[in-house]
């Protein structure tokens, strides 16, 4: 497990997140990283926004799937103390 993923899991455990929520958030962040072939902390605001749009418009996934990815990214940037805060900016704009 990468240090970033471990920080994220530790933060979710500390806050009492359900096991299934933890799994969903970790998988959502993993998908963002795989989509761009790099760590999610290196993504720009525009890339995160484009990924969320891609989920709905290109992959035709539901709003709730897109929202789950958005919540996971927001959680990662805020609660797991990511060095790169562009994820938060992308999701609160």
mmCIF file as gemmi writes it, N, C-alpha and C atoms, coordinates in Angstrom:
data_model
loop_
_atom_site.group_PDB
_atom_site.id
_atom_site.type_symbol
_atom_site.label_atom_id
_atom_site.label_alt_id
_atom_site.label_comp_id
_atom_site.label_asym_id
_atom_site.label_entity_id
_atom_site.label_seq_id
_atom_site.pdbx_PDB_ins_code
_atom_site.Cartn_x
_atom_site.Cartn_y
_atom_site.Cartn_z
_atom_site.occupancy
_atom_site.B_iso_or_equiv
_atom_site.pdbx_formal_charge
_atom_site.auth_seq_id
_atom_site.auth_asym_id
_atom_site.pdbx_PDB_model_num
ATOM 1 N N . UNK Axp A 1 ? 0.854 -1.179 0 1 0 ? 1 A 1
ATOM 2 C CA . UNK Axp A 1 ? 0 0 0 1 0 ? 1 A 1
ATOM 3 C C . UNK Axp A 1 ? 0.898 1.241 0 1 0 ? 1 A 1
ATOM 4 N N . UNK Axp A 2 ? 0.559 2.181 -0.851 1 0 ? 2 A 1
ATOM 5 C CA . UNK Axp A 2 ? 1.355 3.406 -0.935 1 0 ? 2 A 1
ATOM 6 C C . UNK Axp A 2 ? 1.131 4.265 0.317 1 0 ? 2 A 1
ATOM 7 N N . UNK Axp A 3 ? 2.084 5.125 0.629 1 0 ? 3 A 1
ATOM 8 C CA . UNK Axp A 3 ? 1.906 6.009 1.796 1 0 ? 3 A 1
ATOM 9 C C . UNK Axp A 3 ? 0.662 6.896 1.674 1 0 ? 3 A 1
ATOM 10 N N . UNK Axp A 4 ? 0.377 7.37 0.465 1 0 ? 4 A 1
ATOM 11 C CA . UNK Axp A 4 ? -0.807 8.209 0.256 1 0 ? 4 A 1
ATOM 12 C C . UNK Axp A 4 ? -2.08 7.428 0.551 1 0 ? 4 A 1
ATOM 13 N N . UNK Axp A 5 ? -2.166 6.213 0.019 1 0 ? 5 A 1
ATOM 14 C CA . UNK Axp A 5 ? -3.353 5.39 0.259 1 0 ? 5 A 1
ATOM 15 C C . UNK Axp A 5 ? -3.473 5.074 1.746 1 0 ? 5 A 1
ATOM 16 N N . UNK Axp A 6 ? -2.365 4.783 2.393 1 0 ? 6 A 1
ATOM 17 C CA . UNK Axp A 6 ? -2.391 4.479 3.825 1 0 ? 6 A 1
ATOM 18 C C . UNK Axp A 6 ? -2.877 5.677 4.632 1 0 ? 6 A 1
ATOM 19 N N . UNK Axp A 7 ? -2.419 6.88 4.277 1 0 ? 7 A 1
ATOM 20 C CA . UNK Axp A 7 ? -2.898 8.096 4.966 1 0 ? 7 A 1
ATOM 21 C C . UNK Axp A 7 ? -4.398 8.254 4.789 1 0 ? 7 A 1
ATOM 22 N N . UNK Axp A 8 ? -4.868 7.984 3.573 1 0 ? 8 A 1
ATOM 23 C CA . UNK Axp A 8 ? -6.296 8.123 3.29 1 0 ? 8 A 1
ATOM 24 C C . UNK Axp A 8 ? -7.099 7.112 4.12 1 0 ? 8 A 1
ATOM 25 N N . UNK Axp A 9 ? -6.67 5.86 4.125 1 0 ? 9 A 1
ATOM 26 C CA . UNK Axp A 9 ? -7.369 4.826 4.892 1 0 ? 9 A 1
ATOM 27 C C . UNK Axp A 9 ? -7.335 5.153 6.383 1 0 ? 9 A 1
ATOM 28 N N . UNK Axp A 10 ? -6.182 5.555 6.883 1 0 ? 10 A 1
ATOM 29 C CA . UNK Axp A 10 ? -6.076 5.915 8.304 1 0 ? 10 A 1
ATOM 30 C C . UNK Axp A 10 ? -7.033 7.048 8.666 1 0 ? 10 A 1
ATOM 31 N N . UNK Axp A 11 ? -7.137 8.038 7.797 1 0 ? 11 A 1
ATOM 32 C CA . UNK Axp A 11 ? -8.04 9.165 8.05 1 0 ? 11 A 1
ATOM 33 C C . UNK Axp A 11 ? -9.497 8.709 8.057 1 0 ? 11 A 1
ATOM 34 N N . UNK Axp A 12 ? -9.848 7.784 7.166 1 0 ? 12 A 1
ATOM 35 C CA . UNK Axp A 12 ? -11.227 7.281 7.133 1 0 ? 12 A 1
ATOM 36 C C . UNK Axp A 12 ? -11.534 6.444 8.37 1 0 ? 12 A 1
ATOM 37 N N . UNK Axp A 13 ? -10.589 5.62 8.801 1 0 ? 13 A 1
ATOM 38 C CA . UNK Axp A 13 ? -10.782 4.801 10.003 1 0 ? 13 A 1
ATOM 39 C C . UNK Axp A 13 ? -10.958 5.704 11.219 1 0 ? 13 A 1
ATOM 40 N N . UNK Axp A 14 ? -10.129 6.718 11.325 1 0 ? 14 A 1
ATOM 41 C CA . UNK Axp A 14 ? -10.202 7.666 12.441 1 0 ? 14 A 1
ATOM 42 C C . UNK Axp A 14 ? -11.566 8.339 12.509 1 0 ? 14 A 1
ATOM 43 N N . UNK Axp A 15 ? -12.138 8.619 11.352 1 0 ? 15 A 1
ATOM 44 C CA . UNK Axp A 15 ? -13.436 9.3 11.301 1 0 ? 15 A 1
ATOM 45 C C . UNK Axp A 15 ? -14.621 8.335 11.359 1 0 ? 15 A 1
ATOM 46 N N . UNK Axp A 16 ? -14.348 7.042 11.463 1 0 ? 16 A 1
ATOM 47 C CA . UNK Axp A 16 ? -15.422 6.069 11.618 1 0 ? 16 A 1
ATOM 48 C C . UNK Axp A 16 ? -16.175 5.743 10.343 1 0 ? 16 A 1
ATOM 49 N N . UNK Axp A 17 ? -15.539 5.909 9.191 1 0 ? 17 A 1
ATOM 50 C CA . UNK Axp A 17 ? -16.195 5.568 7.927 1 0 ? 17 A 1
ATOM 51 C C . UNK Axp A 17 ? -16.455 4.06 7.887 1 0 ? 17 A 1
ATOM 52 N N . UNK Axp A 18 ? -17.573 3.682 7.304 1 0 ? 18 A 1
ATOM 53 C CA . UNK Axp A 18 ? -17.893 2.269 7.121 1 0 ? 18 A 1
ATOM 54 C C . UNK Axp A 18 ? -16.865 1.626 6.194 1 0 ? 18 A 1
ATOM 55 N N . UNK Axp A 19 ? -16.654 0.341 6.382 1 0 ? 19 A 1
ATOM 56 C CA . UNK Axp A 19 ? -15.681 -0.39 5.561 1 0 ? 19 A 1
ATOM 57 C C . UNK Axp A 19 ? -15.997 -0.251 4.07 1 0 ? 19 A 1
ATOM 58 N N . UNK Axp A 20 ? -17.264 -0.354 3.722 1 0 ? 20 A 1
ATOM 59 C CA . UNK Axp A 20 ? -17.646 -0.258 2.303 1 0 ? 20 A 1
ATOM 60 C C . UNK Axp A 20 ? -17.355 1.138 1.75 1 0 ? 20 A 1
ATOM 61 N N . UNK Axp A 21 ? -17.568 2.166 2.535 1 0 ? 21 A 1
ATOM 62 C CA . UNK Axp A 21 ? -17.245 3.532 2.107 1 0 ? 21 A 1
ATOM 63 C C . UNK Axp A 21 ? -15.749 3.659 1.877 1 0 ? 21 A 1
ATOM 64 N N . UNK Axp A 22 ? -14.968 3.101 2.774 1 0 ? 22 A 1
ATOM 65 C CA . UNK Axp A 22 ? -13.515 3.132 2.606 1 0 ? 22 A 1
ATOM 66 C C . UNK Axp A 22 ? -13.104 2.468 1.295 1 0 ? 22 A 1
ATOM 67 N N . UNK Axp A 23 ? -13.662 1.3 1.031 1 0 ? 23 A 1
ATOM 68 C CA . UNK Axp A 23 ? -13.338 0.578 -0.206 1 0 ? 23 A 1
ATOM 69 C C . UNK Axp A 23 ? -13.745 1.386 -1.433 1 0 ? 23 A 1
ATOM 70 N N . UNK Axp A 24 ? -14.921 1.985 -1.385 1 0 ? 24 A 1
ATOM 71 C CA . UNK Axp A 24 ? -15.422 2.77 -2.517 1 0 ? 24 A 1
ATOM 72 C C . UNK Axp A 24 ? -14.548 3.986 -2.786 1 0 ? 24 A 1
ATOM 73 N N . UNK Axp A 25 ? -14.169 4.693 -1.746 1 0 ? 25 A 1
ATOM 74 C CA . UNK Axp A 25 ? -13.327 5.881 -1.91 1 0 ? 25 A 1
ATOM 75 C C . UNK Axp A 25 ? -11.944 5.519 -2.441 1 0 ? 25 A 1
ATOM 76 N N . UNK Axp A 26 ? -11.346 4.465 -1.888 1 0 ? 26 A 1
ATOM 77 C CA . UNK Axp A 26 ? -10.025 4.039 -2.361 1 0 ? 26 A 1
ATOM 78 C C . UNK Axp A 26 ? -10.105 3.635 -3.83 1 0 ? 26 A 1
ATOM 79 N N . UNK Axp A 27 ? -11.138 2.912 -4.203 1 0 ? 27 A 1
ATOM 80 C CA . UNK Axp A 27 ? -11.291 2.498 -5.604 1 0 ? 27 A 1
ATOM 81 C C . UNK Axp A 27 ? -11.534 3.703 -6.514 1 0 ? 27 A 1
ATOM 82 N N . UNK Axp A 28 ? -12.321 4.656 -6.074 1 0 ? 28 A 1
ATOM 83 C CA . UNK Axp A 28 ? -12.579 5.852 -6.887 1 0 ? 28 A 1
ATOM 84 C C . UNK Axp A 28 ? -11.285 6.625 -7.141 1 0 ? 28 A 1
ATOM 85 N N . UNK Axp A 29 ? -10.461 6.776 -6.126 1 0 ? 29 A 1
ATOM 86 C CA . UNK Axp A 29 ? -9.184 7.478 -6.29 1 0 ? 29 A 1
ATOM 87 C C . UNK Axp A 29 ? -8.255 6.666 -7.18 1 0 ? 29 A 1
ATOM 88 N N . UNK Axp A 30 ? -8.304 5.368 -7.033 1 0 ? 30 A 1
ATOM 89 C CA . UNK Axp A 30 ? -7.491 4.485 -7.873 1 0 ? 30 A 1
ATOM 90 C C . UNK Axp A 30 ? -7.863 4.64 -9.351 1 0 ? 30 A 1
ATOM 91 N N . UNK Axp A 31 ? -9.15 4.758 -9.62 1 0 ? 31 A 1
ATOM 92 C CA . UNK Axp A 31 ? -9.61 4.932 -11.014 1 0 ? 31 A 1
ATOM 93 C C . UNK Axp A 31 ? -9.137 6.26 -11.596 1 0 ? 31 A 1
ATOM 94 N N . UNK Axp A 32 ? -9.172 7.32 -10.801 1 0 ? 32 A 1
ATOM 95 C CA . UNK Axp A 32 ? -8.684 8.619 -11.279 1 0 ? 32 A 1
ATOM 96 C C . UNK Axp A 32 ? -7.2 8.509 -11.62 1 0 ? 32 A 1
ATOM 97 N N . UNK Axp A 33 ? -6.439 7.878 -10.746 1 0 ? 33 A 1
ATOM 98 C CA . UNK Axp A 33 ? -4.999 7.721 -10.976 1 0 ? 33 A 1
ATOM 99 C C . UNK Axp A 33 ? -4.731 6.887 -12.228 1 0 ? 33 A 1
ATOM 100 N N . UNK Axp A 34 ? -5.483 5.811 -12.406 1 0 ? 34 A 1
ATOM 101 C CA . UNK Axp A 34 ? -5.304 4.971 -13.604 1 0 ? 34 A 1
ATOM 102 C C . UNK Axp A 34 ? -5.692 5.717 -14.869 1 0 ? 34 A 1
ATOM 103 N N . UNK Axp A 35 ? -6.73 6.523 -14.793 1 0 ? 35 A 1
ATOM 104 C CA . UNK Axp A 35 ? -7.184 7.277 -15.963 1 0 ? 35 A 1
ATOM 105 C C . UNK Axp A 35 ? -6.08 8.192 -16.485 1 0 ? 35 A 1
ATOM 106 N N . UNK Axp A 36 ? -5.382 8.847 -15.573 1 0 ? 36 A 1
ATOM 107 C CA . UNK Axp A 36 ? -4.328 9.79 -15.964 1 0 ? 36 A 1
ATOM 108 C C . UNK Axp A 36 ? -2.916 9.198 -15.879 1 0 ? 36 A 1
ATOM 109 N N . UNK Axp A 37 ? -2.807 7.958 -15.446 1 0 ? 37 A 1
ATOM 110 C CA . UNK Axp A 37 ? -1.506 7.274 -15.346 1 0 ? 37 A 1
ATOM 111 C C . UNK Axp A 37 ? -0.512 8.012 -14.45 1 0 ? 37 A 1
ATOM 112 N N . UNK Axp A 38 ? -1.03 8.585 -13.373 1 0 ? 38 A 1
ATOM 113 C CA . UNK Axp A 38 ? -0.147 9.218 -12.391 1 0 ? 38 A 1
ATOM 114 C C . UNK Axp A 38 ? -0.901 9.443 -11.077 1 0 ? 38 A 1
ATOM 115 N N . UNK Axp A 39 ? -0.137 9.82 -10.08 1 0 ? 39 A 1
ATOM 116 C CA . UNK Axp A 39 ? -0.707 10.018 -8.754 1 0 ? 39 A 1
ATOM 117 C C . UNK Axp A 39 ? -1.785 11.106 -8.777 1 0 ? 39 A 1
ATOM 118 N N . UNK Axp A 40 ? -2.873 10.91 -8.044 1 0 ? 40 A 1
ATOM 119 C CA . UNK Axp A 40 ? -3.932 11.917 -8.022 1 0 ? 40 A 1
ATOM 120 C C . UNK Axp A 40 ? -3.488 13.257 -7.441 1 0 ? 40 A 1
ATOM 121 N N . UNK Axp A 41 ? -2.453 13.271 -6.624 1 0 ? 41 A 1
ATOM 122 C CA . UNK Axp A 41 ? -1.992 14.541 -6.061 1 0 ? 41 A 1
ATOM 123 C C . UNK Axp A 41 ? -1.305 15.415 -7.1 1 0 ? 41 A 1
ATOM 124 N N . UNK Axp A 42 ? -0.975 14.851 -8.253 1 0 ? 42 A 1
ATOM 125 C CA . UNK Axp A 42 ? -0.319 15.615 -9.317 1 0 ? 42 A 1
ATOM 126 C C . UNK Axp A 42 ? -1.301 16.183 -10.332 1 0 ? 42 A 1
ATOM 127 N N . UNK Axp A 43 ? -2.577 15.919 -10.141 1 0 ? 43 A 1
ATOM 128 C CA . UNK Axp A 43 ? -3.579 16.365 -11.104 1 0 ? 43 A 1
ATOM 129 C C . UNK Axp A 43 ? -3.975 17.818 -10.88 1 0 ? 43 A 1
ATOM 130 N N . UNK Axp A 44 ? -4.265 18.483 -11.973 1 0 ? 44 A 1
ATOM 131 C CA . UNK Axp A 44 ? -4.718 19.873 -11.896 1 0 ? 44 A 1
ATOM 132 C C . UNK Axp A 44 ? -6.225 19.92 -11.662 1 0 ? 44 A 1
ATOM 133 N N . UNK Axp A 45 ? -6.689 21.081 -11.329 1 0 ? 45 A 1
ATOM 134 C CA . UNK Axp A 45 ? -8.119 21.336 -11.148 1 0 ? 45 A 1
ATOM 135 C C . UNK Axp A 45 ? -8.891 20.963 -12.412 1 0 ? 45 A 1
ATOM 136 N N . UNK Axp A 46 ? -8.369 21.359 -13.559 1 0 ? 46 A 1
ATOM 137 C CA . UNK Axp A 46 ? -9.04 21.072 -14.827 1 0 ? 46 A 1
ATOM 138 C C . UNK Axp A 46 ? -9.087 19.577 -15.122 1 0 ? 46 A 1
ATOM 139 N N . UNK Axp A 47 ? -8.037 18.864 -14.764 1 0 ? 47 A 1
ATOM 140 C CA . UNK Axp A 47 ? -8.024 17.417 -15.003 1 0 ? 47 A 1
ATOM 141 C C . UNK Axp A 47 ? -9.062 16.702 -14.147 1 0 ? 47 A 1
ATOM 142 N N . UNK Axp A 48 ? -9.192 17.1 -12.908 1 0 ? 48 A 1
ATOM 143 C CA . UNK Axp A 48 ? -10.19 16.481 -12.037 1 0 ? 48 A 1
ATOM 144 C C . UNK Axp A 48 ? -11.591 16.781 -12.56 1 0 ? 48 A 1
ATOM 145 N N . UNK Axp A 49 ? -11.838 18.019 -12.941 1 0 ? 49 A 1
ATOM 146 C CA . UNK Axp A 49 ? -13.144 18.391 -13.493 1 0 ? 49 A 1
ATOM 147 C C . UNK Axp A 49 ? -13.432 17.627 -14.778 1 0 ? 49 A 1
ATOM 148 N N . UNK Axp A 50 ? -12.426 17.501 -15.635 1 0 ? 50 A 1
ATOM 149 C CA . UNK Axp A 50 ? -12.594 16.773 -16.899 1 0 ? 50 A 1
ATOM 150 C C . UNK Axp A 50 ? -12.884 15.295 -16.641 1 0 ? 50 A 1
ATOM 151 N N . UNK Axp A 51 ? -12.236 14.73 -15.649 1 0 ? 51 A 1
ATOM 152 C CA . UNK Axp A 51 ? -12.48 13.327 -15.318 1 0 ? 51 A 1
ATOM 153 C C . UNK Axp A 51 ? -13.924 13.131 -14.853 1 0 ? 51 A 1
ATOM 154 N N . UNK Axp A 52 ? -14.404 14.013 -14.005 1 0 ? 52 A 1
ATOM 155 C CA . UNK Axp A 52 ? -15.781 13.902 -13.519 1 0 ? 52 A 1
ATOM 156 C C . UNK Axp A 52 ? -16.776 14.035 -14.666 1 0 ? 52 A 1
ATOM 157 N N . UNK Axp A 53 ? -16.518 14.955 -15.577 1 0 ? 53 A 1
ATOM 158 C CA . UNK Axp A 53 ? -17.375 15.102 -16.756 1 0 ? 53 A 1
ATOM 159 C C . UNK Axp A 53 ? -17.301 13.851 -17.626 1 0 ? 53 A 1
ATOM 160 N N . UNK Axp A 54 ? -16.119 13.302 -17.791 1 0 ? 54 A 1
ATOM 161 C CA . UNK Axp A 54 ? -15.912 12.084 -18.577 1 0 ? 54 A 1
ATOM 162 C C . UNK Axp A 54 ? -16.768 10.932 -18.04 1 0 ? 54 A 1
ATOM 163 N N . UNK Axp A 55 ? -16.866 10.821 -16.724 1 0 ? 55 A 1
ATOM 164 C CA . UNK Axp A 55 ? -17.656 9.744 -16.135 1 0 ? 55 A 1
ATOM 165 C C . UNK Axp A 55 ? -19.114 9.804 -16.577 1 0 ? 55 A 1
ATOM 166 N N . UNK Axp A 56 ? -19.649 11.011 -16.626 1 0 ? 56 A 1
ATOM 167 C CA . UNK Axp A 56 ? -21.065 11.18 -16.955 1 0 ? 56 A 1
ATOM 168 C C . UNK Axp A 56 ? -21.304 11.228 -18.46 1 0 ? 56 A 1
ATOM 169 N N . UNK Axp A 57 ? -20.516 12.016 -19.176 1 0 ? 57 A 1
ATOM 170 C CA . UNK Axp A 57 ? -20.804 12.237 -20.597 1 0 ? 57 A 1
ATOM 171 C C . UNK Axp A 57 ? -20.265 11.156 -21.526 1 0 ? 57 A 1
ATOM 172 N N . UNK Axp A 58 ? -19.079 10.623 -21.251 1 0 ? 58 A 1
ATOM 173 C CA . UNK Axp A 58 ? -18.485 9.634 -22.147 1 0 ? 58 A 1
ATOM 174 C C . UNK Axp A 58 ? -18.799 8.21 -21.702 1 0 ? 58 A 1
ATOM 175 N N . UNK Axp A 59 ? -18.632 7.952 -20.421 1 0 ? 59 A 1
ATOM 176 C CA . UNK Axp A 59 ? -18.861 6.6 -19.917 1 0 ? 59 A 1
ATOM 177 C C . UNK Axp A 59 ? -20.323 6.359 -19.564 1 0 ? 59 A 1
ATOM 178 N N . UNK Axp A 60 ? -21.13 7.417 -19.559 1 0 ? 60 A 1
ATOM 179 C CA . UNK Axp A 60 ? -22.568 7.337 -19.279 1 0 ? 60 A 1
ATOM 180 C C . UNK Axp A 60 ? -22.863 6.699 -17.916 1 0 ? 60 A 1
ATOM 181 N N . UNK Axp A 61 ? -22.039 7.042 -16.94 1 0 ? 61 A 1
ATOM 182 C CA . UNK Axp A 61 ? -22.282 6.572 -15.584 1 0 ? 61 A 1
ATOM 183 C C . UNK Axp A 61 ? -23.251 7.526 -14.893 1 0 ? 61 A 1
ATOM 184 N N . UNK Axp A 62 ? -23.825 7.081 -13.82 1 0 ? 62 A 1
ATOM 185 C CA . UNK Axp A 62 ? -24.826 7.889 -13.129 1 0 ? 62 A 1
ATOM 186 C C . UNK Axp A 62 ? -24.187 9.038 -12.362 1 0 ? 62 A 1
ATOM 187 N N . UNK Axp A 63 ? -25.038 9.989 -12.022 1 0 ? 63 A 1
ATOM 188 C CA . UNK Axp A 63 ? -24.586 11.12 -11.213 1 0 ? 63 A 1
ATOM 189 C C . UNK Axp A 63 ? -24.011 10.623 -9.892 1 0 ? 63 A 1
ATOM 190 N N . UNK Axp A 64 ? -24.622 9.601 -9.306 1 0 ? 64 A 1
ATOM 191 C CA . UNK Axp A 64 ? -24.136 9.137 -8.002 1 0 ? 64 A 1
ATOM 192 C C . UNK Axp A 64 ? -22.723 8.56 -8.101 1 0 ? 64 A 1
ATOM 193 N N . UNK Axp A 65 ? -22.381 7.932 -9.218 1 0 ? 65 A 1
ATOM 194 C CA . UNK Axp A 65 ? -21.014 7.435 -9.415 1 0 ? 65 A 1
ATOM 195 C C . UNK Axp A 65 ? -20.044 8.599 -9.52 1 0 ? 65 A 1
ATOM 196 N N . UNK Axp A 66 ? -20.431 9.617 -10.278 1 0 ? 66 A 1
ATOM 197 C CA . UNK Axp A 66 ? -19.597 10.806 -10.412 1 0 ? 66 A 1
ATOM 198 C C . UNK Axp A 66 ? -19.463 11.508 -9.061 1 0 ? 66 A 1
ATOM 199 N N . UNK Axp A 67 ? -20.547 11.582 -8.326 1 0 ? 67 A 1
ATOM 200 C CA . UNK Axp A 67 ? -20.525 12.229 -7.018 1 0 ? 67 A 1
ATOM 201 C C . UNK Axp A 67 ? -19.627 11.471 -6.039 1 0 ? 67 A 1
ATOM 202 N N . UNK Axp A 68 ? -19.64 10.166 -6.112 1 0 ? 68 A 1
ATOM 203 C CA . UNK Axp A 68 ? -18.773 9.367 -5.251 1 0 ? 68 A 1
ATOM 204 C C . UNK Axp A 68 ? -17.3 9.662 -5.54 1 0 ? 68 A 1
ATOM 205 N N . UNK Axp A 69 ? -16.951 9.772 -6.823 1 0 ? 69 A 1
ATOM 206 C CA . UNK Axp A 69 ? -15.569 10.117 -7.197 1 0 ? 69 A 1
ATOM 207 C C . UNK Axp A 69 ? -15.223 11.516 -6.694 1 0 ? 69 A 1
ATOM 208 N N . UNK Axp A 70 ? -16.165 12.438 -6.81 1 0 ? 70 A 1
ATOM 209 C CA . UNK Axp A 70 ? -15.935 13.808 -6.341 1 0 ? 70 A 1
ATOM 210 C C . UNK Axp A 70 ? -15.74 13.835 -4.821 1 0 ? 70 A 1
ATOM 211 N N . UNK Axp A 71 ? -16.573 13.104 -4.104 1 0 ? 71 A 1
ATOM 212 C CA . UNK Axp A 71 ? -16.446 13.061 -2.638 1 0 ? 71 A 1
ATOM 213 C C . UNK Axp A 71 ? -15.132 12.409 -2.217 1 0 ? 71 A 1
ATOM 214 N N . UNK Axp A 72 ? -14.736 11.362 -2.912 1 0 ? 72 A 1
ATOM 215 C CA . UNK Axp A 72 ? -13.47 10.691 -2.6 1 0 ? 72 A 1
ATOM 216 C C . UNK Axp A 72 ? -12.294 11.632 -2.833 1 0 ? 72 A 1
ATOM 217 N N . UNK Axp A 73 ? -12.318 12.357 -3.94 1 0 ? 73 A 1
ATOM 218 C CA . UNK Axp A 73 ? -11.237 13.303 -4.245 1 0 ? 73 A 1
ATOM 219 C C . UNK Axp A 73 ? -11.207 14.435 -3.222 1 0 ? 73 A 1
ATOM 220 N N . UNK Axp A 74 ? -12.378 14.92 -2.851 1 0 ? 74 A 1
ATOM 221 C CA . UNK Axp A 74 ? -12.456 15.979 -1.842 1 0 ? 74 A 1
ATOM 222 C C . UNK Axp A 74 ? -11.908 15.471 -0.507 1 0 ? 74 A 1
ATOM 223 N N . UNK Axp A 75 ? -12.304 14.277 -0.138 1 0 ? 75 A 1
ATOM 224 C CA . UNK Axp A 75 ? -11.813 13.706 1.111 1 0 ? 75 A 1
ATOM 225 C C . UNK Axp A 75 ? -10.297 13.551 1.078 1 0 ? 75 A 1
ATOM 226 N N . UNK Axp A 76 ? -9.781 13.029 -0.017 1 0 ? 76 A 1
ATOM 227 C CA . UNK Axp A 76 ? -8.335 12.84 -0.128 1 0 ? 76 A 1
ATOM 228 C C . UNK Axp A 76 ? -7.596 14.155 0.05 1 0 ? 76 A 1
ATOM 229 N N . UNK Axp A 77 ? -8.082 15.189 -0.601 1 0 ? 77 A 1
ATOM 230 C CA . UNK Axp A 77 ? -7.375 16.47 -0.538 1 0 ? 77 A 1
ATOM 231 C C . UNK Axp A 77 ? -7.476 17.142 0.829 1 0 ? 77 A 1
ATOM 232 N N . UNK Axp A 78 ? -8.599 16.98 1.507 1 0 ? 78 A 1
ATOM 233 C CA . UNK Axp A 78 ? -8.787 17.645 2.801 1 0 ? 78 A 1
ATOM 234 C C . UNK Axp A 78 ? -8.328 16.786 3.972 1 0 ? 78 A 1
ATOM 235 N N . UNK Axp A 79 ? -8.886 15.611 4.097 1 0 ? 79 A 1
ATOM 236 C CA . UNK Axp A 79 ? -8.675 14.807 5.297 1 0 ? 79 A 1
ATOM 237 C C . UNK Axp A 79 ? -7.353 14.065 5.321 1 0 ? 79 A 1
ATOM 238 N N . UNK Axp A 80 ? -6.853 13.673 4.177 1 0 ? 80 A 1
ATOM 239 C CA . UNK Axp A 80 ? -5.6 12.915 4.153 1 0 ? 80 A 1
ATOM 240 C C . UNK Axp A 80 ? -4.405 13.839 3.995 1 0 ? 80 A 1
ATOM 241 N N . UNK Axp A 81 ? -4.626 15.138 4.066 1 0 ? 81 A 1
ATOM 242 C CA . UNK Axp A 81 ? -3.556 16.139 4.016 1 0 ? 81 A 1
ATOM 243 C C . UNK Axp A 81 ? -2.667 16.009 2.789 1 0 ? 81 A 1
ATOM 244 N N . UNK Axp A 82 ? -3.29 15.99 1.634 1 0 ? 82 A 1
ATOM 245 C CA . UNK Axp A 82 ? -2.53 15.942 0.381 1 0 ? 82 A 1
ATOM 246 C C . UNK Axp A 82 ? -1.696 17.201 0.249 1 0 ? 82 A 1
ATOM 247 N N . UNK Axp A 83 ? -0.527 17.059 -0.278 1 0 ? 83 A 1
ATOM 248 C CA . UNK Axp A 83 ? 0.335 18.22 -0.517 1 0 ? 83 A 1
ATOM 249 C C . UNK Axp A 83 ? -0.267 19.109 -1.592 1 0 ? 83 A 1
ATOM 250 N N . UNK Axp A 84 ? -0.923 18.495 -2.553 1 0 ? 84 A 1
ATOM 251 C CA . UNK Axp A 84 ? -1.491 19.249 -3.674 1 0 ? 84 A 1
ATOM 252 C C . UNK Axp A 84 ? -2.961 19.512 -3.377 1 0 ? 84 A 1
ATOM 253 N N . UNK Axp A 85 ? -3.349 20.747 -3.254 1 0 ? 85 A 1
ATOM 254 C CA . UNK Axp A 85 ? -4.716 21.078 -2.89 1 0 ? 85 A 1
ATOM 255 C C . UNK Axp A 85 ? -5.583 21.421 -4.094 1 0 ? 85 A 1
ATOM 256 N N . UNK Axp A 86 ? -5.118 21.12 -5.301 1 0 ? 86 A 1
ATOM 257 C CA . UNK Axp A 86 ? -5.909 21.449 -6.48 1 0 ? 86 A 1
ATOM 258 C C . UNK Axp A 86 ? -7.179 20.617 -6.55 1 0 ? 86 A 1
ATOM 259 N N . UNK Axp A 87 ? -7.198 19.432 -5.949 1 0 ? 87 A 1
ATOM 260 C CA . UNK Axp A 87 ? -8.408 18.622 -5.957 1 0 ? 87 A 1
ATOM 261 C C . UNK Axp A 87 ? -9.54 19.364 -5.259 1 0 ? 87 A 1
ATOM 262 N N . UNK Axp A 88 ? -9.26 19.96 -4.121 1 0 ? 88 A 1
ATOM 263 C CA . UNK Axp A 88 ? -10.274 20.714 -3.395 1 0 ? 88 A 1
ATOM 264 C C . UNK Axp A 88 ? -10.763 21.889 -4.222 1 0 ? 88 A 1
ATOM 265 N N . UNK Axp A 89 ? -9.854 22.594 -4.845 1 0 ? 89 A 1
ATOM 266 C CA . UNK Axp A 89 ? -10.237 23.742 -5.663 1 0 ? 89 A 1
ATOM 267 C C . UNK Axp A 89 ? -11.139 23.31 -6.808 1 0 ? 89 A 1
ATOM 268 N N . UNK Axp A 90 ? -10.848 22.181 -7.409 1 0 ? 90 A 1
ATOM 269 C CA . UNK Axp A 90 ? -11.647 21.697 -8.535 1 0 ? 90 A 1
ATOM 270 C C . UNK Axp A 90 ? -13.052 21.332 -8.093 1 0 ? 90 A 1
ATOM 271 N N . UNK Axp A 91 ? -13.19 20.827 -6.899 1 0 ? 91 A 1
ATOM 272 C CA . UNK Axp A 91 ? -14.474 20.316 -6.454 1 0 ? 91 A 1
ATOM 273 C C . UNK Axp A 91 ? -15.316 21.347 -5.723 1 0 ? 91 A 1
ATOM 274 N N . UNK Axp A 92 ? -14.734 22.48 -5.385 1 0 ? 92 A 1
ATOM 275 C CA . UNK Axp A 92 ? -15.509 23.507 -4.7 1 0 ? 92 A 1
ATOM 276 C C . UNK Axp A 92 ? -15.787 24.7 -5.598 1 0 ? 92 A 1
ATOM 277 N N . UNK Axp A 93 ? -15.29 24.653 -6.821 1 0 ? 93 A 1
ATOM 278 C CA . UNK Axp A 93 ? -15.486 25.769 -7.759 1 0 ? 93 A 1
ATOM 279 C C . UNK Axp A 93 ? -16.872 25.738 -8.342 1 0 ? 93 A 1
